[in-house]
Amino acid sequence: MSRTVPSWLADPVAIVIGEGAGLEAVAHELAAAGATIARGPVVASRADAAAAIDAASAAARDPVTLLVHAGSAGDGTRADQLDPRAWRAGLQAGVDSGFFYAAELAQSLIAQGRPGVILFLDLPEEAGGAVQAAASGALSNLTKTLAVEWARDGIRVNTIASRVVAGGTRSQLRSLGALAAYLVSDYAAYITGCVMGVDD
């Protein structure tokens, strides 16, 4: 995949959570723009999120200041056929894990007096059945709320919601990665609380 943006990030450490073609495109563009990329697992608690962030910071020998979280919530199962365990697992991956990471990173950044950026990658509400609809609705509102709560601390929160997160053409994935790199850069210093898309 070709480099599409200049090296415009001042060597931040970004912890990247999740999997899929869209997330890989974003990680590629962030690295090309100057970020150090660390990987972390989807988590079920704030303690697990804190441990993953600490491990990433230790490995990079620099504090994590960027979070990119991609949680896959739904597989399109009809609501009347949805197992309660699948419902809970989808919300954990699509909402809980992202919130736990965001809360832990924000707490750490605020304590250090550092700014930071949180970027969620999500599918549209209609893309994955009832679980995806619930997770996307929650994540959209969470994005706006966290942006307001942490604005004075210099922490920005945005979401990219697009089917391209799950995969797309080379051009679409390049656009997704470039948008993500822009949103975490200082060029987007006054953009927070937004849910944006990439056309599929």
Secondary structure as GFF3:
##gff-version 3
##sequence-region A 1 200
A	DSSP	beta_strand	13	17	.	.	.	ID=ss1
A	DSSP	alpha_helix	21	32	.	.	.	ID=ss2
A	DSSP	beta_strand	36	40	.	.	.	ID=ss3
A	DSSP	alpha_helix	46	60	.	.	.	ID=ss4
A	DSSP	beta_strand	64	70	.	.	.	ID=ss5
A	DSSP	three_ten_helix	79	81	.	.	.	ID=ss6
A	DSSP	alpha_helix	84	91	.	.	.	ID=ss7
A	DSSP	pi_helix	92	96	.	.	.	ID=ss8
A	DSSP	alpha_helix	97	112	.	.	.	ID=ss9
A	DSSP	beta_strand	116	122	.	.	.	ID=ss10
A	DSSP	three_ten_helix	125	127	.	.	.	ID=ss11
A	DSSP	alpha_helix	129	150	.	.	.	ID=ss12
A	DSSP	three_ten_helix	151	153	.	.	.	ID=ss13
A	DSSP	beta_strand	155	161	.	.	.	ID=ss14
A	DSSP	three_ten_helix	163	166	.	.	.	ID=ss15
A	DSSP	alpha_helix	170	184	.	.	.	ID=ss16
A	DSSP	three_ten_helix	186	188	.	.	.	ID=ss17
A	DSSP	beta_strand	195	196	.	.	.	ID=ss18
###
